């Protein structure tokens, strides 16, 4: 059975593959965030805790093995490497860098699911230590996940009950499109009146509090055909 609390980070520079993996793992019951490269992955890792990283090896700039090696200096988060290179020397290089497992492309989605599940089951279940604050950064604005507070510099930005509910939903899965139907369900019924149009209005208001230019949103994005997505720095 999938642990409903497990939060995975997918790191792959191929947008199509990244999206397919993200959708498949979400349908399989995981919380999933995604990054297009090592730099974006580092920004997400700085603000969120993940139960596992599914990491492509061949990426422009810092590749997956280099990122794994560096993360292992300070983190024990499980890492599953994905690569088109199947030679034994490459597999050994990845494992020596600190990866927990290695999956060669192309692979069956079911095999990925089995590998992820097996790695998570091997992880010791320990009581969490005093966790560092979880914060998402969006330019000059930051969102504290633990407190549910939005800040611009030293000033706290006031959120309505609906805006606060929307921010909780987006922050739980940064980089993941969330449908209007689901956002209606996450919003207080007396504010949204169960109508998708009400969500659109609330998104417009929330953008005014997050974006430098609400008319061309950078962080609270519209994903055509899928809904809205929070894309932090």
N, C-alpha and C positions, 0 to 999 in steps of 0.2 A: 504493500500500500504506500502511496505517496504521502510524505510528510507535508501537510498543508501549509506549514510554517516555513518550509525551505525556500530560501530566496536565492536564485541563481543569477549570475552575471554572464551574459554571452558577449564575447569580444571577437568580432570578425569584420574585416574591411569590405567584404562582399555584401552589399545591401540585400541582395536577394536571399542569400544563404542565411544571413543574420535574421531576416524577417521570418523565414520558414522555420528556423530553429526556435525562435521566440514564440511563434504561434503554436507549434507542436508541443513545446514544453508547458505553455500556459494551459492548453487543452488537457495535458496530462496531470494538471493539478498544482503546478509550481507557480510561485511568484517569480517573474522574470524581468530583469532590466537588461539593456543592451548598450554596447559601446562600439563605435566604428574603428577605434584604434587604441593603442596603449595609453596615449595621453588622455583620452576621454575616460578610459577605464580607471586611470589613477584618480581623476577628479571624483568619479562616483565612489571609489573605494575610500576616499578621504572623508566622505560624508555619510556613507551607509555601511552597514555590516552585511556580508553575504555568507551564505552557507557553502557556496561552491562557485568556481569560475570555470566556464567552458571556453577555452581560449584557442584561437587559430594561431598556428605557428607562422605562416607566411603572411606577414603584414608589412606595408611600407613603414619606414622609420624603425622604431623599436619593435623587433619581432617577438613572437610569443615566448620563445625560449629565454631571451634576454629579460623579458618582463617577469617570467617565472623565477628566474635566478635572483632578480632584485627583490621580488616580493618575499622570497624565502628568508631574506635577512631579518624580516620583522613580523612575518605572518605565517600561520600554519593553515590558512584556508585551503581546502582541497582544490586541486587544479586538474582538469581533464584537457589535454592538448588534442587539437584537431589539425591534421595536415594531410596533404596529398603525397608527401614523401614517406614511403613505407620501408625504406632500407633500415636494417637493424641498427646501423651506426646512428641514424637520426633518432630512432626510438630510444636508444641508450642515452643520447645527448639530452633528450627531453627529460628522461627519468633522473639522470644525474643532476639536472638543473633543479629538481625538486618536484616535478609533476607526479601526481598520484596514479595517472593512467594515460594512455595514448591511443587514440582512435584514428585510423587511416581513412581518408576520403577516397572514393565515395563509400558511405555506410548506410545501413538501413536505420531509419528513425527508431525502430524498436530496440536495436542494439545500443544506440545512444542512451535511450531511456533505461535500459538494464545496467549500463555502465554507471550512469549517474546514481541510480538507486543503490548499486553495490558500494560505491564510494561513500555515499552518505551513511549507509548502515555501518560502515567500518569506523566512522568517526565516534570518539568517546562522547558520551552525553554527560557534560559537566555543568554545574551551576554557573551561570554567567557572572563574570567579575563586574566590578563597577564600570559600566560602559561609558565610553566617551560620548559627549552630546552628538546626536545625529542631526546634521545640518545640510540642507541643500542650498547652493548658491546660484543666484540668477542675476549676474551683474552686480549692481549695488544693493540688491535685495537678497535676504537670506530667510530660509524657512526652517524653524526648529521643529523637528518631527515629534520629539518627546513632549514639548510644551504646546504644540499646535499654534505657534506664534510666527507671524510674519514681521520682519524687521527691515527697515531701510536706514542704514547707518545706525545711529543711536536711538532712533525713534521707532516704536512699535506701530505697525500699520493695523488699524482696527478692521476686523473682518466681521461681516454679518454671520449668522448661524449657517446660512446656506453656503457662503463663501468658505467658511471654515470646514464644512463637510466636504466641499469640492477639493480643497487643498489636501485634506487627509487622503482622499481617494487617489489624487494624482501623485502625491508624495510616496504613497505605498508602492507604486510601480512606475518610477521615472523612466521615460523612454518607451512606455507602452501605451498605444492608443486605447482610449476608453470610450465605449459607445455612449450615445445620449441616453439610451434605455437604462444602462447601468448607472449613469450619473443621476438620472431621475430617481432611481432607487436609493442612491446614497445621499440625496438631498432631503431636508426636512419637508414633509408633504405639505405643510401649510404654506411654505414659501414657493415650492415648485408647482403645486397644484397638479402634480402628475403629468405635466406637459413639457415636451421637449423644447418648445419655444422658450419656456421659462429658463431652462438651462442655458440656452444661447444668450439670453439677456444677462444671466449671472456671470457667464464666461466673459462677456464684454466688460462688465464692471470689475471683475477680478483682474483682467488684463490692465486696466487703468492703474491698478495698485502694484503690478509687477513689472510691466513693460516700460521702457523708455519711450517707445512709440507704439501705442496700443493698436494703431491701424496696420502696422507691419510687425506682428508679434514674432519674437525670437524664441521665447521660452514657453509660452502657453500656445501651442500650435494647433491648427486645424488639420486633421488627417482626412483627406477626402474619402468618403465612403466608410470611415471607421469611427469617427468622433473627434475627440480632442486628446492631446498628449502634452505632458509637462516634460520639457527637455532642459534640465539644468546644465550649468557649466561643467 
